[in-house]
Amino acid sequence: MTEVEGMACGRLVSLNVGVPKGVSWQGKTVHTGVYKSPVERPLMVRRLNIDGDGQGDLHGHGGEQRAVLVYQRQSYEHWSGFLGRGDLTPGSFGENFTIDGLPDDEVCIGDRYRIGEAEFEVTQPRVTCFRVGMRLGEPRMPALLVDHRRPGFYLRVITEGEVRPGDPIVRTLNGPHRLTVAETDALLYLPNRSQDALRKAVDIPALSPGWQQSFHDLLDTDLAKATVTGAPVEEPGWSGFRPMTITKTVPETPTITSVYLRAGDDVPLEPIIPGQYLTLRVSVNEAVSVRSYSISDAPDPHTYRISVRQEEHGLVSRYLHESVLVGGTIDVAAPRGQFRLHAGTGPVLLISAGVGATPLVPMLQEFARTGSDREIWWIHVARDPSEHVFAGEVRGHLERLHHAHSAIFYTRAAAPVADSFSGRPTVDRLRALGVPAGAAAYVCGPPAFISNMTDALTDLGIDAGSIYSELFSTLPPINPGLVDSSTTPPHQPAGEPGTGPVVTFARSGLTARWRAGDTSLLEFAEACDVPTRWSCRTGVCHTCLTAVISGKVAYQPDPLETPAESQALICCARPTEDLVLDS
């Protein structure tokens, strides 16, 4: 970096602050600090924010790396013309500093500036977020800020001090590699990324950790296929559903049955990646239902095995246990899923409860097949020996490994069982067993089990980023700022039934027809109280990216970076035919 000291390169036009408050939006309440108002008096800038200011969502805004948000007077002039508005006043974009000068295509990550008594460092572009659109009454705004290369930027406070409107802005240090705010923003959110630019970005110490990690993830991928979220999801082996023949069923325990599915031709099936699942479509009592089940084995190139626990009120699981006929067919979507082994050489923990062992058995089998030298721990919880699924199969795999450990826990055994433990694994028990804290852990089972084991593993000292889990229920929602999110079970949307394509939310177990007035799959899901995940709501951030199991979508408006056909950005997508989403 180069120290510089010279004449002012800009001016603080307006100093804007505001405390978070609840704002009504689309029938919900959003806790947000985006509403800022100018103040004429000097204010003290501190490490985390400005006196009298606050941020409503500290996951996306605020903190040391995002203490102060900056936007330029020149960008105000641009948007006034583009949007045809004369009501944009300082603070309208949620910024703390409205400035004259320092455009996004000239200011660089790592640049330092002195304003009044304080000194600042540029850390990242503005985060794309629906709240700026909410503040302006213009939902397209998050996408427009990126598309027009006018995001604004965040500052870290190097030296606390007092600032006031009218203060000159003096650059004191040039950031390394001269990567501008606009270039950095485009590097994350737009296609046609450059490996060279990514390498420069991760070499800038001032760049905030979240953006650093995103760029590291992109560097590890094929940039021709990568999107905002990094590595592209591999395209499934076939599109939609295909019929497969049921060749046999095998009771594994009193409540778990394995179903063997074979392709109807001589073409080998897509090889599985251990941890993947199949999605089945079945018709029970004239109702079509869609469910997903982990692949527990691929015994030959033409066959997949799934293993299903019969649920007390499970329509599809009861059908698979009681009604399927060997020789019959069932509709199956291609293997998919992101619960898979990560590269490494350290210890591995495979931890499951009940039928949760299903996706972990192929992982253990893969270690055994390749003769892995890694330290492998198999930790399984069952009610009693009769409910211990795949016990013999797992034992055979473990015997082929040089550094394998096994710990079996029975929660309801009538009497002590040799080579097992009673109760459940806890952090103290894991520590007593000698489970290594430097391991990567793969956890599958009921949601409460996953949550408890995640807590125990982190208490043991395992890094949270090295704990991977598979959950077939709906994913935890991401609804930034909402304070009154619904916990209502998914249901048909209110009003007259639609007449459009049939939309199935597979994880939620809901099927409903698209209605003429629906604007996006995201808003349709919200109308059905299907749990959703989103941030920008305009096709920029890819938080809403959802796997498409069957069917096609069209976009309106077009996202800035279009995902593969096997995925959909539901915030701006609509179905063009019957659709099955993994949500």
C-alpha positions in Angstrom: 0.0 0.0 0.0 1.1 3.5 -0.7 0.8 6.4 1.7 -0.6 9.6 0.2 -1.4 13.0 1.7 -2.7 15.8 -0.4 -5.6 18.0 -1.2 -9.2 16.9 -0.5 -10.6 14.4 -3.0 -14.2 14.8 -1.7 -16.5 16.3 0.9 -18.9 15.1 3.5 -22.2 16.6 2.2 -24.6 15.1 4.8 -24.2 13.1 8.0 -27.2 10.7 8.4 -28.2 8.5 11.4 -31.2 6.6 12.6 -31.9 3.9 15.1 -33.6 0.6 14.1 -37.4 0.4 14.2 -40.2 -1.8 13.0 -41.6 -1.0 9.6 -44.7 -2.4 8.1 -44.0 -4.2 4.8 -46.3 -6.5 2.8 -48.3 -7.3 5.9 -45.2 -8.1 7.9 -43.0 -6.1 10.2 -39.3 -5.6 9.3 -36.8 -4.5 12.0 -34.5 -2.2 10.1 -32.1 0.7 10.5 -32.3 1.7 6.8 -34.2 4.9 7.6 -31.5 7.6 8.1 -32.0 11.3 8.5 -29.5 14.2 8.2 -28.1 15.9 11.3 -26.4 19.3 11.2 -24.3 18.9 14.3 -20.9 17.1 14.7 -21.1 13.5 15.8 -18.6 11.0 17.2 -17.7 8.1 15.0 -16.8 5.0 17.0 -15.5 1.5 16.1 -18.9 0.0 15.5 -21.1 2.9 14.3 -21.8 6.6 14.7 -23.4 8.1 17.9 -27.2 8.1 17.4 -27.0 5.4 14.7 -27.7 1.6 14.6 -28.2 -1.3 12.3 -31.2 -3.6 12.5 -29.7 -6.8 11.0 -26.2 -7.3 12.2 -25.8 -10.4 10.0 -25.8 -8.3 6.9 -24.9 -4.9 8.1 -22.9 -3.3 10.9 -20.0 -4.6 12.9 -16.4 -3.5 12.7 -16.1 -4.1 8.9 -19.4 -2.3 8.1 -19.5 0.5 10.6 -20.2 3.3 8.2 -22.1 3.2 4.9 -21.2 5.7 2.2 -23.1 6.9 -0.9 -22.3 9.6 -3.4 -24.2 12.8 -4.4 -23.4 12.0 -8.0 -25.3 8.6 -7.7 -28.3 10.5 -6.3 -28.3 12.6 -9.4 -28.0 9.4 -11.6 -31.0 7.8 -9.9 -33.1 10.9 -9.9 -32.8 10.9 -13.7 -33.1 7.2 -14.2 -36.1 6.7 -11.9 -37.7 10.1 -12.7 -37.8 11.1 -9.1 -37.2 14.4 -7.4 -37.8 13.2 -3.8 -34.4 11.6 -3.1 -32.7 13.3 -0.2 -29.6 12.5 1.8 -30.1 9.2 3.8 -32.6 7.8 1.3 -30.3 5.0 0.4 -29.7 4.2 4.0 -26.2 5.7 4.0 -24.5 7.4 6.9 -22.2 9.6 4.8 -23.6 11.3 1.7 -20.5 12.5 0.0 -19.4 14.6 -3.0 -16.8 12.7 -5.0 -15.2 9.3 -4.4 -17.2 7.4 -7.1 -17.4 3.6 -6.9 -15.3 3.1 -10.1 -12.4 5.1 -8.6 -12.4 4.2 -4.8 -10.5 1.0 -4.1 -10.8 -1.6 -1.4 -8.1 -0.8 1.2 -8.1 2.9 0.5 -8.0 5.0 3.6 -9.5 8.5 4.1 -9.4 11.1 6.8 -12.7 12.9 7.5 -12.7 15.4 10.4 -10.9 13.8 13.3 -11.5 10.2 12.2 -9.7 7.9 9.7 -11.5 5.2 7.7 -10.7 2.2 5.5 -12.8 0.9 2.6 -13.7 -2.7 3.3 -16.4 -3.8 0.8 -19.3 -2.7 -1.5 -22.8 -2.4 -0.1 -24.5 -5.7 0.6 -27.5 -6.3 -1.8 -30.6 -6.2 0.4 -34.3 -5.8 -0.1 -34.5 -3.1 2.5 -33.0 -0.3 0.3 -35.8 -1.1 -2.2 -38.3 -1.1 0.7 -37.0 2.3 1.8 -37.3 3.8 -1.7 -40.5 2.1 -2.7 -38.6 0.5 -5.6 -38.3 -3.3 -5.3 -35.8 -3.5 -8.2 -33.2 -1.3 -6.4 -30.9 -4.1 -5.2 -30.4 -5.4 -8.7 -30.2 -1.9 -10.2 -27.4 -0.9 -7.8 -25.3 -3.8 -9.1 -26.3 -3.5 -12.7 -25.6 0.2 -12.8 -22.3 -0.3 -11.0 -23.3 2.2 -8.2 -23.5 0.1 -5.0 -21.8 2.5 -2.5 -19.3 1.1 0.0 -18.6 0.4 3.7 -15.9 1.9 5.9 -14.0 0.5 8.9 -13.1 3.0 11.5 -9.3 3.1 11.9 -9.2 6.1 14.3 -12.3 7.2 16.2 -13.1 10.9 16.1 -15.7 13.6 15.5 -17.0 14.4 12.0 -19.4 17.1 10.8 -21.2 18.0 7.5 -18.9 19.9 5.3 -15.7 18.2 6.4 -13.2 17.6 3.5 -12.2 14.0 2.7 -8.5 13.4 2.3 -7.1 10.1 1.1 -4.2 9.0 3.3 -3.4 5.5 1.9 -3.9 3.7 -1.4 -5.1 0.1 -1.1 -3.1 -2.7 -2.8 -3.9 -3.9 -6.3 -6.2 -0.9 -7.0 -9.4 -3.0 -7.2 -12.3 -0.6 -7.2 -15.5 -0.9 -5.3 -17.5 -1.3 -8.6 -15.1 -4.0 -9.8 -15.3 -5.9 -6.5 -19.1 -5.8 -6.6 -19.2 -7.1 -10.1 -16.7 -9.8 -9.2 -19.2 -11.3 -6.8 -22.5 -10.6 -8.4 -22.0 -10.7 -12.2 -20.8 -13.4 -14.6 -17.5 -13.4 -16.6 -15.3 -13.3 -13.5 -11.5 -13.1 -13.8 -9.2 -15.5 -12.0 -6.6 -12.7 -11.9 -9.1 -10.3 -10.3 -10.1 -12.9 -7.8 -6.5 -13.5 -6.8 -6.0 -9.8 -6.3 -9.2 -9.5 -4.2 -8.2 -12.3 -1.7 -4.8 -10.6 -1.3 -6.3 -7.4 0.0 -6.2 -7.5 3.8 -8.8 -4.8 4.2 -11.5 -6.8 2.3 -14.0 -8.0 4.8 -13.9 -11.7 5.8 -17.3 -12.6 4.2 -16.2 -11.3 0.8 -12.8 -12.9 1.2 -14.5 -16.3 1.8 -16.8 -15.9 -1.2 -13.9 -15.1 -3.5 -11.9 -18.0 -2.1 -14.9 -20.3 -2.9 -15.0 -18.9 -6.4 -11.3 -19.5 -7.0 -11.8 -23.2 -6.2 -14.4 -23.6 -8.9 -14.8 -23.6 -12.7 -15.5 -20.0 -13.3 -17.3 -20.7 -16.5 -20.1 -22.5 -14.5 -19.8 -20.8 -11.1 -22.4 -18.3 -9.7 -22.5 -16.0 -6.7 -22.7 -18.9 -4.4 -19.4 -20.4 -5.7 -19.3 -24.0 -7.0 -22.1 -24.8 -9.4 -24.4 -27.7 -8.5 -23.7 -30.6 -10.7 -26.4 -31.2 -13.2 -28.5 -34.3 -12.4 -28.2 -37.5 -14.5 -31.6 -37.0 -16.1 -34.2 -34.3 -16.2 -37.5 -34.7 -14.3 -38.8 -38.2 -13.3 -38.3 -41.5 -15.0 -39.9 -44.9 -14.2 -37.7 -47.4 -12.4 -38.6 -51.0 -11.6 -38.8 -52.3 -8.0 -36.6 -55.4 -8.1 -36.9 -56.3 -4.4 -37.7 -55.1 -0.9 -35.8 -56.1 2.2 -36.9 -55.4 5.8 -33.8 -54.1 7.6 -35.5 -53.6 11.0 -39.1 -53.7 12.2 -39.6 -50.1 11.0 -37.0 -49.7 8.1 -37.3 -51.3 4.7 -34.9 -51.1 1.8 -36.3 -50.7 -1.7 -34.1 -51.7 -4.7 -34.8 -49.7 -7.9 -33.5 -50.7 -11.3 -33.4 -48.7 -14.6 -35.6 -50.1 -17.3 -32.9 -50.3 -19.9 -29.3 -51.5 -20.3 -27.8 -48.1 -19.9 -25.9 -47.8 -16.6 -27.3 -45.3 -14.1 -25.5 -42.2 -13.1 -22.9 -43.2 -10.4 -23.9 -41.9 -7.0 -21.9 -39.5 -4.9 -22.1 -40.8 -1.3 -24.7 -38.8 0.6 -27.0 -38.1 -2.3 -30.8 -38.8 -2.3 -33.5 -39.8 -4.7 -36.9 -38.0 -5.0 -39.9 -40.3 -5.7 -43.3 -39.4 -7.1 -46.1 -41.8 -6.1 -49.8 -41.8 -6.4 -51.6 -42.9 -3.3 -55.4 -42.8 -3.0 -55.6 -40.8 -6.2 -53.3 -38.1 -4.7 -49.8 -37.5 -6.1 -47.1 -37.1 -3.4 -43.4 -36.4 -3.7 -40.8 -37.5 -1.1 -37.0 -37.7 -1.0 -35.0 -40.6 0.5 -31.2 -41.0 0.9 -29.5 -43.6 -1.3 -28.1 -46.2 1.0 -26.3 -48.3 -1.7 -25.7 -48.7 -5.4 -25.0 -52.4 -5.5 -24.5 -52.5 -9.3 -24.4 -50.0 -12.2 -28.1 -50.4 -12.8 -29.5 -50.3 -9.3 -30.1 -47.8 -6.5 -31.1 -48.8 -2.9 -33.1 -46.5 -0.7 -34.0 -47.4 2.9 -37.2 -45.9 4.3 -38.5 -45.7 7.9 -42.2 -46.1 8.2 -43.7 -43.0 9.8 -46.8 -43.2 11.9 -48.7 -40.7 9.6 -46.4 -41.1 6.6 -48.5 -41.6 3.5 -45.6 -42.4 1.2 -43.5 -44.4 3.7 -46.6 -46.6 4.5 -47.1 -47.1 0.8 -43.4 -48.2 0.3 -43.6 -50.5 3.3 -47.0 -52.1 2.6 -48.2 -51.6 -1.0 -45.3 -51.7 -3.4 -45.1 -54.8 -5.6 -41.8 -56.3 -6.8 -41.9 -55.8 -10.6 -43.9 -52.6 -10.4 -42.6 -49.2 -11.3 -42.2 -45.9 -9.6 -41.2 -42.4 -10.8 -37.8 -41.4 -9.7 -35.8 -38.2 -10.1 -32.0 -38.3 -10.6 -29.6 -38.4 -7.6 -28.9 -35.0 -6.2 -27.9 -33.3 -2.9 -25.0 -31.3 -1.4 -24.5 -33.6 1.6 -21.2 -35.2 0.5 -17.7 -35.8 1.6 -15.2 -33.0 1.5 -11.6 -33.4 0.6 -9.1 -33.7 3.4 -6.7 -36.0 5.2 -7.8 -35.5 8.8 -10.2 -37.6 11.0 -13.8 -38.1 9.9 -16.9 -38.6 12.2 -19.9 -40.3 10.7 -22.7 -39.7 13.3 -26.3 -40.9 12.9 -29.5 -41.8 14.7 -31.9 -44.4 13.4 -32.5 -44.2 9.7 -30.1 -41.3 9.6 -27.4 -43.8 9.0 -28.7 -44.2 5.4 -26.6 -41.5 3.6 -23.6 -42.2 5.8 -23.3 -45.9 4.9 -22.2 -45.1 1.3 -19.6 -42.7 2.7 -18.2 -45.4 5.0 -18.3 -47.8 2.0 -16.3 -45.3 -0.1 -13.6 -45.1 2.6 -13.5 -48.9 2.8 -13.4 -49.3 -1.0 -10.5 -46.9 -1.4 -8.6 -48.3 1.6 -8.5 -44.8 3.2 -5.8 -44.2 5.8 -7.9 -41.5 7.5 -9.1 -42.0 11.1 -12.8 -42.9 10.7 -15.3 -42.8 13.6 -18.7 -44.5 13.2 -21.1 -43.2 15.9 -24.6 -44.5 15.8 -27.7 -44.2 18.0 -30.6 -46.7 18.0 -33.3 -47.6 20.4 -32.2 -51.2 20.8 -30.3 -53.9 18.8 -33.5 -54.8 16.9 -33.7 -51.3 15.6 -29.9 -51.1 14.8 -30.0 -50.7 11.0 -27.2 -51.9 8.7 -25.2 -53.3 11.8 -23.6 -56.2 9.9 -23.0 -54.2 6.7 -21.3 -51.4 8.7 -19.2 -53.9 10.6 -17.9 -55.3 7.4 -16.8 -51.9 6.1 -15.1 -50.9 9.3 -13.1 -54.2 9.3 -11.5 -53.1 6.0 -10.2 -49.8 7.5 -6.9 -49.5 9.3 -7.9 -46.6 11.6 -11.6 -47.2 12.3 -13.5 -46.7 15.6 -17.1 -47.5 16.4 -19.3 -46.3 19.2 -22.9 -47.6 19.3 -25.5 -46.1 21.7 -28.8 -47.8 22.6 -31.4 -45.6 24.2 -34.0 -48.2 25.2 -32.2 -51.5 25.4 -33.9 -53.9 27.9 -30.5 -55.1 29.2 -26.8 -54.0 28.8 -25.4 -54.9 25.3 -21.8 -55.9 24.8 -19.6 -53.3 23.0 -22.2 -50.6 23.2 -23.2 -47.7 25.4 -26.6 -46.9 27.0 -28.1 -43.5 26.5 -27.0 -40.9 24.0 -23.6 -39.4 23.0 -22.8 -36.2 24.9 -19.8 -33.9 24.7 -18.4 -35.6 27.9 -18.8 -39.0 26.4 -17.3 -38.0 23.1 -14.4 -36.5 24.9 -13.9 -39.7 27.0 -14.0 -41.8 23.9 -11.1 -39.7 22.5 -13.0 -38.2 19.6 -10.6 -35.8 18.0 -11.4 -32.1 17.9 -9.8 -31.6 14.6 -12.2 -33.8 12.7 -14.8 -33.2 10.0 -18.2 -34.4 11.1 -21.1 -35.6 9.0 -24.4 -35.8 11.0 -27.8 -37.2 10.0 -30.9 -37.9 12.0 -34.0 -36.2 13.3 -33.7 -32.4 13.6 -33.4 -32.4 17.4 -30.6 -35.0 17.1 -28.7 -32.9 14.6 -29.1 -29.8 16.7 -27.9 -31.6 19.9 -25.0 -33.2 18.2 -23.9 -29.9 16.5 -23.8 -28.3 20.0 -21.9 -31.2 21.4 -19.3 -31.2 18.6 -18.7 -27.5 18.8 -18.4 -27.8 22.6 -15.8 -30.5 21.9 -13.9 -28.0 19.9 -14.8 -29.0 16.3 -15.0 -26.0 14.0 -18.6 -25.2 13.1 -17.6 -25.0 9.4 -16.4 -28.6 9.6 -19.8 -30.0 10.7 -22.1 -31.0 7.8 -25.6 -32.3 8.2 -28.5 -33.6 6.1 -32.0 -32.5 6.8 -35.0 -33.7 4.8 -37.5 -31.4 6.5 -37.8 -27.8 5.3 -34.5 -25.8 5.5 -34.3 -23.2 8.2 -35.8 -20.0 6.7 -33.7 -16.9 5.9 -35.9 -13.9 6.1 -33.6 -11.0 7.2 -35.2 -8.5 9.4 -38.7 -10.0 9.7 -39.9 -10.0 13.3 -43.2 -11.7 12.9 -42.4 -14.7 10.6 -45.2 -17.2 10.4 -45.0 -20.6 12.0 -48.2 -21.7 10.3 -47.8 -25.1 8.6 -47.8 -25.0 4.7 -51.3 -24.8 3.3 -53.2 -24.0 0.1 -53.1 -20.2 -0.7 -56.2 -18.2 0.3 -58.8 -17.3 -2.3 -59.9 -19.1 -5.4 -57.7 -22.0 -6.5 -55.4 -21.3 -9.4 -55.7 -22.8 -12.9 -52.0 -22.6 -13.8 -49.2 -25.1 -13.6 -49.1 -27.4 -10.6 -46.3 -26.4 -8.2 -45.1 -29.0 -5.6 -42.9 -28.0 -2.7 -41.3 -31.3 -2.0 -39.8 -30.8 1.4 -43.0 -29.1 2.6 -45.2 -31.8 1.2 -47.5 -29.3 -0.5 -48.9 -29.1 -4.0 -50.9 -26.1 -5.2 -51.8 -24.6 -8.6 -50.2 -21.3 -9.8 -52.6 -18.4 -9.8 -52.9 -15.7 -12.5 -52.0 -12.9 -10.1 -48.9 -14.5 -8.6 -45.8 -12.6 -9.3 -43.0 -15.0 -8.3 -42.5 -18.4 -6.9 -41.2 -16.8 -3.7 -44.4 -14.8 -3.2 -46.4 -17.9 -4.0 -44.5 -19.9 -1.4 -45.1 -17.1 1.1 -48.8 -17.2 0.4 -48.7 -20.9 1.2 -46.5 -20.4 4.4 -43.8 -22.6 2.9 -40.5 -21.7 4.6 -38.4 -19.4 2.4 -34.9 -18.2 2.1 -34.1 -14.8 0.5 -32.3 -11.5 0.9 -32.4 -9.2 -2.2 -35.6 -10.5 -3.7 -34.4 -9.3 -7.1 -32.2 -12.2 -8.5 -28.8 -10.8 -7.3 -27.7 -12.6 -4.1 -28.8 -16.2 -5.0 -30.0 -16.8 -1.4 -33.3 -18.0 -2.7 -31.6 -20.5 -5.1 -33.7 -23.7 -5.1 -33.2 -27.1 -6.8 -35.7 -27.8 -9.5 -36.5 -31.5 -9.4 -38.9 -31.4 -12.3 -40.3 -28.8 -14.7 -39.1 -25.4 -16.0 -39.3 -21.7 -15.0 -39.1 -18.4 -16.8 -37.7 -15.2 -15.2 -39.3 -11.8 -14.9 -37.2 -9.8 -14.5 -34.1 -11.6 -15.7 -31.6 -12.2 -12.9 -28.1 -10.6 -13.4 -26.6 -14.1 -13.4 -28.9 -17.0 -14.6 -28.4 -20.3 -12.8 -28.4 -23.8 -14.3 -31.7 -25.2 -15.5 -31.7 -27.6 -12.5 -32.0 -24.6 -10.2 -34.3 -21.6 -9.9 -34.0 -18.2 -8.4 -37.5 -18.3 -7.0 -37.6 -14.5 -6.1 -38.0 -13.7 -9.8 -39.1 -17.0 -11.4 -42.5 -18.3 -12.5 -43.4 -21.8 -13.6 -43.9 -22.5 -17.3 -45.1 -26.1 -16.7 -45.8 -28.3 -13.8 -43.0 -27.9 -11.3 -41.4 -29.7 -8.4 -39.1 -27.7 -6.2 -36.8 -29.0 -3.4 -38.3 -26.7 -0.8 
